[in-house]
Amino acid sequence: MAYPTTGATIVPIYQTSTFTQTRVGEHKGYDYARTANPTRSALEAQLASLENGDFGVAFSSGVAATSAVINLLSAGDHVVVGDDLYGGTYRLFSKVYARYGLEFTYVDMSDLAAVRAAIKPNTQLVWLETPTHPLLKRVDIKAICALRGPGQIVAVDNTFASPYFQQPLALGADVVVHSTTKYIGGHSDAVGGIAITSDPAIRESLKFHQNAVGGVPGPHDAWLTMRGAKTLAIRMREHEHNARLVADFLESNDEVEKVYYPGLLSHPQHDLAARQMSGFGGMVSFVLTGPQERALDFAHRMKYFSLAESLGGIESLICHPARMTHGSIPKEERERRGITDGLLRLSVGIEDADDLVADLRTAIEATALVRR
Ligand SMILES: *Cc1c(COP(=O)(O)O)cnc(C)c1O
């Protein structure tokens, strides 16, 4: 689509905070850039279409988008939350919004009876992530939506799967949230978030809070995210291709105790994953044999996998969830959820798969020697 004012093929970066009005209140739909900016509007339309949603509302980070969904609630409301979730979401709910009179109950969402039991008359929101983080468990979105009562909202954080592999709105969810920092942006160069819905009332409220609370992305970040999203499909196919090879390699290696990748036939929820998703994504978690400290030793020995927080970029990353992404969850709580000190998480990039496997093999051999 050419841009109407100049014919530019690519949406320009509107690096402006304000818009000149012809007469008081008369303008071309834009008056102040917190309220709306054309670059951001283009991003919102682009990402909504990827989820087959009617409306997108963009934010300066994934947690700001999550926060905007919580802004739909009021003090006294109750939220049912999946218990294997992004550490920053847990921190936002338990350390910030719990102070504002909201109540959160954490349940294993793969246990539908537990979810049903947790829903109360004042439950306004069910918040879930699938695949979960970092153990890559599956939650049956359709089944959870069927438990929803009148007025209750189901929101899905779809960051891990990306809209390429999973579309929660089509499965009945009311809102989808992404950290666009991850697969959607895809190049580890911009932080951002989006909430997508086809419900006009939810959209109104999200738009209101986007403007009232103000966590908006700047035009340059909106543009970078938009550029990244254009190649989402081809990147996701490569991520998945490489992740399968990595997961197969790890599963066949005697020095590896356990591999978490939903595409493995050994994964307990392989059927659900196959039904709900059109692919299994690029995230692989695993536990090595031997003492838990081996994970720390392993993590800094990689050549192609950078030791870093985040995920979803074209370059491979390795992370130690207990000390990094999930460090904000208390140790006992972490261990109860299976996030042990021996767990490692890979965001498999789109480099040559043989190089990635060789990198893992070398670090496995090096740390096996150290141990003996
Ligand atoms: C990173 C992440 C977030 C938070 O997004 P930011 O862009 O870092 O604020 C939320 N959910 C999931 C699943 C994530 O991986």
The ligand as an ORCA input file, in Angstrom:
! r2SCAN-3c Opt
* xyz 0 1
  C       9.249    -10.668     27.478
  C       7.889    -11.138     27.790
  C       6.939    -10.271     28.339
  C       7.257     -8.840     28.707
  O       7.569     -8.072     27.601
  P       8.563     -6.810     27.602
  O       8.543     -6.375     26.195
  O       9.905     -7.310     28.066
  O       7.991     -5.833     28.559
  C       5.676    -10.765     28.565
  N       5.355    -12.041     28.284
  C       6.253    -12.900     27.762
  C       5.832    -14.304     27.469
  C       7.554    -12.478     27.501
  O       8.429    -13.352     27.010
*
